[in-house]
């Protein structure tokens, strides 16, 4: 049984994929998501084998969504697009699976056959954005998109990943590792990522240092990262 | 006494010559004050000749010569300045010296002195901004008088023996003082009259030319055709009062006004070989009616006797001609000939400008057409996908959507670039929104608050619809929350204000793809209605974007 998730911001577009999948008994639909933030949460939660993802979605598009996932957690993906010359060229060049709207059933079935024969997710690093301009977040139960440039620091604790920006604290589904790789944030501590632009002061302590941000928050810097931080800031 | 008469006679001969010369174009040179060397040389030659002839024709009187040489020297100085004056005097003086007599040195020196001092005086007047008074006969009289007094004094001082000199001066001083001064004054009077006449003529010429320019401005730039040519021809005939005026394009007569209008009919092919030659050779053709008469090729009864044909050019290509005629009993004035060529240049420029404007307009219309024809592919394929998705579950709704999509496309493809009513624009918007509602369902809400009283107002097609499409494409469709678009209309004074507001607030001024459509709407409105109209955008990040269109309230069209 192949589990899958359908991600598209248009209800009828999701319905269409679901209708087409209904004819295949070996595929079960775990759910449908209307945007990338919901999708990120559902992927982390349900761990589907396969996702159908529309490229054009509000705030965070399909490509950015994939870029936000940890490579080892990324499911097999089939992209869907109405019209995107640039993306379809990239998919063709890399032999990725994609469908054009309106979806042609024959092509849809052919794509499913291909997926069935090889469920290994394809390496997509070369077509994904290397930097995330936005971070999908929750503030309470409200969806929020935080611009990466606005972030001061990110801390991970038992409660999850907390993003501190001028607009307050919010939580994200992204892992600290993904954030470190896909943003300019600097790893200053096992549990902390720091924006170099947010640094106001650095106090040297026994265990390393403590950074005061422009907004007045304190961020610890452990000894093993202090040298790199000094170097980045030009104190050799 | 007889000396006075003799000198007067001499002076009269000069003045007659001067008067005759004043009728030729050569005389114009006297009336100009120019710093150029050829002009100075001309003055020098003429007045030196004056001096020499005056000496020749002078009266032998008690071993000396009573003459009107001073006239030449003084006028040469006044009209040519100090240097020219000096040389005129010197030439006249040296010539006098060769004639001998006991006053030879005195006359030579004094003539040079006269020329120089008159020149210096003229220089002084020009420096002090009183150049005009140079032409005053009374002043010239005084100057010559003073110069002659100087000469007499020099004769008394230099010529030996003094008794003989005194006797001579006693006889020649009164006539020479009087006649030379009078002669110079009258000469200058002729120069002055000629100058005023020329000034008057050229000012009436400029007034005429300016009037024609002012009245005809913009007429031909709206298009070179029968109507506009008719108007221009009417203006030209009124301002120049020539016998008849005609305007043609390359093949046919566009307008004919004046004598002979009964058989020179607009919209008939050009029959005159002169005109055809003017077009073929890109050359002004002139039949002055004297050596070379104009003969009407249409009617032997035609009373027109002279004709000027000037090609009208756009870039270097002849696009038509303008023709001025005079009847057989009237001379074709030179001034009208020059004026005609000036008018042709003016009209050519207008035609060129008109073509340029027309092309600019065509380009913009092509741009608009292109933009209209470009249905947003993303919208189109998503619409088709929506229909495809519901076609099995709800065939009736799918059918309806296909109808609405067809209507939207049909309006996009067939609508002209002209004016439409707000009601037409709203119909287009409805067709568009029907599809978007099907795509986004509860994620898109559009409130159109436009009272029916505004529905008949006109505006360029594709004014409002692209703004709403922009609000969806760049605004609400990028929101995670539900999008709300509000469309409103109100009047402000004599303006109609239409606004499209979304709750996304994602407008960024540098957004190029969004800018293209909106800029085009803005440019078209400004082009059509003028500067105060067009589009303004207000935006607050993540809160709202409001695009406002201002157009004048037009008369009800239907």
Interface residues (C-beta under 8 A of the other chain):
Chain A: X9 X10 X11 X12 X13 X15 X16 X19 X35 X37 X56 X58 X59 X82 X83 X84 X100 X101 X102 X103 X143 X145
Chain B: X377 X378 X380 X381 X382 X384 X385 X386 X387 X388 X389 X390 X392 X393 X438 X439 X440 X441 X443 X477 X478 X479 X480
